[in-house]
């Protein structure tokens, strides 16, 4: 029942902000704001915080304004249910047209705080301009493509996937086209390069944090700059 209530709240809130025919850019924070709003509403419904957003005595750490163990466990349960209801889909961030194709950037979350991005391509006439796509459908289609299976539902092409399981590059996430190359940028660093003319990936690291085995974000971003950003910048500026 709780899950149904959360899902209903999400659908009402999201529908009030969606652009079914005229999709506009949506940042990662756009979706984090939705999550935060739903968390606060549910925390109030569960009696964990009051209308002033203060933790009630029962769930307050002694002498502090933070959640005690019981309160944190309830909060964690609420957060997980909200994340599962929202991020069962890849959610729209941006689209770009190139000749007869449309490239769409999507965002989602896995687990408690891991973030992921997917770039998909459609023929213009096949894209339904939806602001989300079922995550499971994308995964199923990936396996079908690998097995050379055809399906009416899989009327798109998987271009690139990115994942952050450690430090995050969440600001200014976008795709752009320069000199017939599609680039994905996150945190002012280029992460992905796709050759539009030859329809192939030139550079992409699905999980930079795992690849470079860095000790912190600064070290990870240094690796990204040297191994992805600088190489991509050189190619697109030729």
Number of C-alpha atoms within 10 A of each C-alpha: 6 11 13 11 11 20 18 13 18 19 13 10 14 14 11 9 9 15 13 12 10 9 15 14 12 19 17 18 12 12 19 12 11 16 16 13 14 21 21 19 15 21 20 18 12 13 14 23 22 14 12 7 12 13 22 17 13 14 19 20 17 11 6 9 13 15 21 17 12 14 21 16 12 16 18 14 11 20 20 14 16 23 21 16 17 20 18 16 20 24 24 26 23 21 20 14 15 13 8 9 16 19 24 21 25 24 24 22 21 15 11 11 13 14 20 19 22 20 20 18 21 19 16 15 9 12 15 10 16 14 21 16 14 12 16 12 13 20 11 12 21 16 11 14 14 8 9 9 11 11 10 6 10 17 13 17 16 17 18 21 17 18 22 20 16 19 17 17 17 16 13 14 22 20 21 14 17 11 12 13 21 21 22 22 20 16 14 16 20 24 24 25 28 21 17 17 10 9 10 13 15 12 19 20 18 17 16 23 23 14 12 15 12 17 11 11 14 11 14 20 23 15 18 21 18 11 18 21 22 14 15 23 15 9 13 16 8 6
